[in-house]
Amino acid sequence: MRVQPGDDRGSLAFAMLVTLVGFALTAIMVPTALTQITSTREDNRRLTDLSAAQTGLDIALSHIQAANDGTGNGVLATLPCGPFTGTLSTATTANYNVTITYYQNDPRGHENDPTWQAANPPITCINGGGARVTPKYALLRSLGTDQTTTDITKTPNRGLTATYAFHITNENIPGGNIRVYKLPTSKDLCLDAGSSSPLAGTNVQMQPCVEGRGQQKWAYNQDLTITLVGSGMCLEAGSPEAKGNVVKLQKCASPVAVRQRWSANNHANFEGTSDNKTLNGLCFNVQTPDTPGSFVILGDNASKLCQQPHDNIQSFFPEPSAGAGAAGPATGQLVDFAQFGRCLDVTGGHVPVVATYLIAWPCKQAPDPTTIAWNEVWNVPTVPATATKVTGPILDYPGGATYCLKSPNSTAVGMYPIIVACNSSSPTADEVWTVYGDTGDYTSSYRIVDKNGYCLMPSDPNGPNPDLLPNSDQISRIVMATCDGSTLQKWNAPPDLLESSQLSNMREN
């Protein structure tokens, strides 16, 4: 049949042809469109997963950087241990889970290497927060998902890994409580300035001890001044010093004034000096013992108010964090890093020597360091400038005799080193030590190691099995332990400080 112009049958046929083509194209396009929709949804989900994982990293990083003292100096005890979990916002179900692992060695490139992980175990975190030793790196692993879940590992997720490198410098930041000796039935009282910014002339009082309280945060400095941290105020008791004078806060003098120098003597007294050479027999006394609000006055040795057995009147014990005063290599003392107000001490200081263990005692001071008691003065081999370690005996001289520090020679950790009479020119193997200086690796630096490879250290008073001097205020016995990088195992080391750094080596798992 021929279709002539104007014939309706031709228009109908053409319309039917267009319709058939349209249906055919639709059939072809629907699967493609559905695929694109599914792909878009998947891309959106993955983007949300990644955003959640990134949020987890940001949260963990903020917690690490918040572990400081308010002036940017890192605080080891407040480093976060994690894990951290949360949601992106109240308007979404997306959530994250991020873990933090601390290392002494660089984990970059070894995140999934079991051999490296076995050889470089992570630093132990303390329950409630804080690392046991100073880390150099933090490995952050964050998982994110767009779904609500109690176990993110069992849902579709995306993960990010990043490394945080701490910057370590050598700076001593002293500050801690100073307690009067606590008898079994007495109150726990500390020197108190009344406020963290006291006025000149403020009388020092005794108040219940509060850890970290600004008005009880004292620094025992190398020049033998005792300052309230951050205030510019020093302790003094008038000039001339006399029995009954009240201890007050006054602006620190420059150069250092004789009236502001206090030596922690052999009897745990803070004793003054009148000539910058000798002690003057005047020391801090609690005016009304065991009474909050009591002033601190000067007692005198002539009235037996100094250099007596420990009591809650004239015996004061600074926390290790208050500082070591002038103690260090120049005075012949061995200052522990983690307890940097404590020195290696022969218990009791008796001659002849009867001590069966050594202790980490508050570092003793004197205006003339050559008069410091023998039981804290050591002749330690000096590490040559061109070397990282030296071997030899560590000597002490009770009553003028020559004694050597002796290892317990045991493969069991926790055994006690002692001092014994010796021939310093031909010491036994148990009397020879390896003394490390700066090795270039902070983990292995400043150790003192015996012939069996064990490290000298004070027992950790906060550890699971503290070994303390009986009836003492957190005074540790000295033990031998497996060398593990702990800051308790460093002697005369520049104390290290954590500072903020940035994330690096961030990548998707």
Residue pairs with C-beta under 8 A, 6 or more apart in sequence:
1 9
3 9
3 10
3 13
45 146
45 156
46 158
48 88
48 92
48 94
48 144
48 146
49 94
49 144
49 145
49 146
49 156
49 157
49 158
50 144
50 158
50 160
50 508
51 88
51 94
51 144
52 88
52 94
52 95
52 96
52 144
52 145
52 146
53 96
53 98
53 142
53 143
53 144
53 157
53 158
53 159
53 160
54 142
54 144
54 160
55 86
55 88
55 96
55 144
56 84
56 86
56 96
56 97
56 98
56 142
56 143
56 144
56 160
57 98
57 140
57 142
57 160
57 162
57 503
57 506
59 84
59 86
59 96
59 98
60 80
60 82
60 84
60 98
60 100
60 140
60 142
61 140
61 164
61 503
63 80
63 82
63 84
64 79
64 80
64 100
64 138
64 164
65 500
66 78
67 74
67 75
67 76
67 78
67 79
67 80
67 498
68 74
68 75
68 78
68 498
68 500
69 75
69 173
72 499
72 500
73 171
73 173
73 497
73 498
73 499
74 166
74 497
74 498
74 499
74 500
75 498
76 130
76 131
76 134
76 498
77 126
77 129
77 130
78 129
78 130
79 102
79 125
79 129
79 130
79 131
79 135
79 498
80 100
80 129
81 100
81 125
81 126
81 129
81 130
81 131
82 98
82 99
82 100
83 97
83 98
83 99
83 100
84 96
84 97
84 98
85 95
85 96
85 97
85 98
85 152
86 95
86 96
87 93
87 94
87 95
87 96
88 94
88 95
88 96
92 146
93 146
93 147
93 148
94 144
94 145
94 146
94 147
95 144
95 145
95 148
95 149
95 152
96 142
96 143
96 144
96 145
96 152
97 142
97 143
97 152
98 140
98 141
98 142
98 143
99 140
99 141
99 142
100 138
100 139
100 140
101 107
101 122
101 138
101 139
101 141
102 122
102 123
102 125
102 131
102 135
102 137
102 138
102 139
103 120
103 122
103 123
103 135
103 136
103 137
103 138
103 139
104 120
104 123
104 133
104 135
104 136
104 137
104 443
104 485
105 120
105 136
105 137
105 443
106 136
106 137
106 163
106 165
107 116
107 120
107 137
107 139
107 163
108 137
108 163
108 504
108 505
109 505
110 116
110 117
110 120
111 139
111 141
111 161
123 131
123 132
123 133
123 135
124 131
124 132
125 131
125 132
126 132
126 462
132 486
133 484
133 485
133 486
133 487
134 166
134 168
134 442
134 487
134 496
134 498
135 166
136 165
136 166
136 168
136 442
137 163
137 164
137 165
137 166
138 163
138 164
138 166
139 161
139 162
139 163
139 164
140 161
140 162
140 163
140 164
140 503
141 159
141 160
141 161
141 509
142 159
142 160
142 161
142 162
143 152
143 153
143 157
143 158
143 159
144 152
144 157
144 158
144 159
144 160
145 152
145 155
145 156
145 157
145 158
147 155
147 156
149 155
158 508
158 509
159 508
159 509
160 506
160 507
160 508
160 509
161 505
161 506
161 507
161 508
161 509
162 503
162 504
162 505
162 506
162 507
163 503
163 504
163 505
163 506
164 501
164 502
164 503
164 504
165 501
165 502
165 504
166 498
166 499
166 501
167 498
167 499
167 500
167 501
168 442
168 496
168 497
168 498
168 499
169 496
169 497
169 499
170 494
170 495
170 496
170 497
171 494
171 495
171 496
171 497
172 323
172 340
172 494
172 495
173 495
173 497
174 219
174 220
174 221
174 229
174 321
174 322
174 323
174 340
174 341
175 217
175 218
175 219
175 229
175 321
175 322
175 323
176 217
176 218
176 318
176 319
176 320
176 321
176 322
176 323
176 341
177 190
177 191
177 209
177 211
177 216
177 217
177 218
177 318
177 319
177 322
178 190
178 191
178 216
178 218
178 220
178 226
178 316
178 317
178 318
178 319
178 322
179 188
179 189
179 190
179 209
179 316
179 317
179 318
179 319
179 473
180 189
180 190
180 206
180 286
180 312
180 313
180 315
180 316
180 317
181 268
181 310
181 311
181 312
181 315
181 316
181 317
181 473
182 188
182 189
182 312
182 473
183 311
183 312
184 471
186 289
186 290
186 312
187 208
187 290
187 292
188 208
188 209
189 206
189 207
189 208
189 209
189 286
189 290
189 292
189 294
189 312
190 206
190 207
190 208
190 209
190 210
190 216
191 204
191 205
191 206
191 216
191 218
191 296
191 316
192 204
192 205
192 206
192 207
192 215
192 216
193 202
193 204
193 215
193 216
193 228
193 231
193 233
193 249
194 202
194 205
194 215
195 214
195 215
196 214
196 215
196 217
196 228
196 230
196 231
197 231
198 215
198 228
198 231
198 233
198 249
199 249
200 233
200 249
200 250
200 251
201 248
201 249
201 250
202 233
202 248
202 249
203 246
203 247
203 248
203 295
203 296
204 235
204 246
204 247
204 248
204 249
204 295
204 296
205 292
205 293
205 294
205 295
205 296
206 286
206 291
206 292
206 293
206 294
206 295
206 296
207 216
207 292
207 293
208 292
209 216
210 216
214 229
214 230
215 228
217 228
217 229
217 230
218 226
218 227
218 228
218 229
218 318
218 322
219 226
219 227
219 228
219 229
219 322
219 323
220 226
220 264
220 318
220 322
220 323
220 324
220 325
220 341
221 227
221 323
221 325
222 325
222 326
223 256
223 261
223 326
224 256
224 261
224 262
224 263
224 325
224 326
224 365
224 367
225 234
225 235
225 252
225 256
225 260
225 261
225 262
226 234
226 235
226 262
226 270
227 233
227 234
227 235
227 252
228 249
231 249
232 251
232 252
233 249
233 250
233 251
233 252
234 249
234 250
234 251
234 252
234 253
234 260
235 247
235 248
235 249
235 260
235 262
236 247
236 248
236 250
236 257
236 259
236 260
237 245
237 246
237 247
237 248
237 259
237 272
237 282
237 297
237 298
238 245
238 246
238 248
238 259
239 257
239 258
239 259
240 274
241 259
241 272
241 274
241 280
241 282
241 298
242 282
242 298
243 282
243 298
243 299
243 300
243 303
243 305
244 297
244 298
245 297
245 298
246 295
246 296
246 297
247 284
247 295
247 296
247 297
247 298
250 260
252 260
253 260
258 273
258 274
258 275
258 276
259 272
261 272
261 273
261 276
261 367
262 270
262 271
262 272
262 284
262 365
263 270
263 271
263 272
263 273
263 279
263 325
263 364
263 365
263 366
263 367
264 270
264 316
264 318
264 325
264 362
264 363
264 364
264 365
265 271
265 279
265 283
265 306
265 307
265 364
265 365
265 366
266 307
266 349
266 364
266 373
267 306
267 307
267 308
267 310
267 314
267 315
268 310
268 315
268 316
268 317
268 362
269 283
269 284
269 306
269 307
269 314
269 315
269 316
270 283
270 284
270 316
271 279
271 280
271 281
271 282
271 283
271 306
272 279
272 280
272 282
272 283
272 298
273 279
273 280
273 367
274 280
275 367
276 367
277 367
277 368
278 367
278 368
278 371
279 366
279 367
281 300
281 301
281 302
281 306
282 298
282 299
282 300
282 301
282 306
283 298
283 299
283 300
283 301
283 305
283 306
283 307
283 314
284 296
284 297
284 298
284 299
284 314
284 316
285 296
285 297
285 298
285 299
285 305
285 313
285 314
286 294
286 296
286 312
286 313
286 314
287 294
287 295
287 296
287 297
288 294
288 295
289 311
289 312
289 313
290 312
299 305
299 306
299 313
299 314
300 306
301 307
305 313
305 314
306 314
308 314
317 362
317 473
318 341
318 362
319 341
320 336
320 338
320 339
320 340
320 341
320 342
321 340
321 341
322 341
323 340
323 341
324 333
324 335
324 340
324 341
324 342
324 343
324 363
325 341
325 363
325 365
326 365
326 369
327 333
327 335
327 343
327 363
327 364
327 365
327 376
328 335
328 492
329 380
329 492
330 369
331 369
331 372
331 377
332 369
332 372
332 377
332 378
332 379
332 380
333 343
333 344
333 363
333 364
333 372
333 376
333 377
333 378
334 343
334 344
334 378
334 380
334 448
334 491
334 492
335 342
335 343
335 363
335 491
335 492
336 342
336 343
336 344
336 360
336 457
336 458
336 488
336 490
336 491
337 446
337 487
337 488
337 490
337 491
337 493
337 495
338 458
338 460
338 486
338 487
338 488
338 490
339 360
339 458
339 476
339 488
340 495
341 362
341 363
342 360
342 361
342 362
342 363
342 458
342 475
342 476
343 360
343 361
343 362
343 363
343 364
343 376
344 358
344 360
344 376
344 378
344 456
344 478
344 491
345 358
345 359
345 360
345 361
345 364
345 375
345 376
346 353
346 355
346 358
346 374
346 375
346 376
346 396
346 398
346 419
347 355
347 356
347 357
347 358
347 359
347 375
347 469
348 354
348 355
348 375
349 373
349 374
349 375
349 398
351 398
351 399
352 398
352 399
353 398
353 403
353 419
355 418
355 419
356 416
356 418
357 416
357 418
357 477
357 478
358 416
358 417
358 418
358 419
358 477
358 478
359 458
359 469
359 475
359 476
359 477
359 478
360 458
360 475
360 476
360 477
360 478
361 376
361 475
363 376
364 372
364 373
364 376
365 372
366 372
374 396
374 397
374 398
374 399
375 396
375 398
377 396
377 397
378 394
378 395
378 396
378 405
379 394
379 395
379 396
379 397
380 394
380 435
381 390
381 391
381 392
381 393
381 394
381 433
381 435
382 390
383 389
383 390
383 435
383 436
383 437
384 390
387 437
388 436
388 437
388 438
388 439
388 440
388 445
389 434
389 435
389 436
389 437
389 439
390 434
390 435
390 437
391 432
391 433
391 434
391 435
392 427
392 432
392 433
392 435
393 404
393 405
393 422
393 424
393 427
393 431
393 432
393 433
394 404
394 405
394 433
394 435
394 448
395 402
395 403
395 404
395 405
395 422
395 424
396 403
396 404
396 405
396 419
397 403
398 419
401 421
402 421
402 422
402 423
402 424
403 419
403 420
403 421
403 422
404 419
404 420
404 421
404 422
404 424
404 427
404 431
405 417
405 418
405 419
405 431
405 433
406 417
406 418
406 419
406 420
406 422
406 428
406 430
406 431
407 417
407 430
407 431
407 433
407 450
407 451
407 452
407 454
407 480
408 415
408 416
408 417
408 418
408 480
409 429
409 430
409 450
409 451
409 452
410 452
410 480
411 452
413 454
413 479
413 480
413 481
413 482
414 459
414 465
414 467
414 479
414 480
414 481
415 479
415 480
416 477
416 478
416 479
416 480
417 450
417 456
417 478
417 479
417 480
420 431
422 428
422 431
429 451
430 450
430 451
432 451
433 448
433 449
433 450
433 456
434 447
434 448
434 449
434 450
435 447
435 448
436 444
436 445
436 446
436 447
436 448
436 449
437 445
437 446
438 445
438 446
439 445
442 496
443 485
444 483
444 485
445 490
445 493
446 490
446 491
446 492
446 493
447 455
447 456
447 483
447 489
447 490
447 491
448 455
448 456
448 491
449 455
449 456
449 483
450 456
450 480
452 480
453 483
454 480
454 481
454 482
454 483
455 480
455 481
455 482
455 483
455 484
455 489
456 478
456 480
456 489
456 491
457 478
457 479
457 480
457 481
457 486
457 488
457 489
458 476
458 477
458 478
458 479
458 488
459 465
459 466
459 467
459 468
459 476
459 477
459 478
459 479
460 466
460 476
460 486
460 488
461 468
461 474
461 476
466 476
467 476
467 477
467 479
468 474
468 475
468 476
468 477
469 475
469 476
469 477
481 489
483 489
487 493
487 496
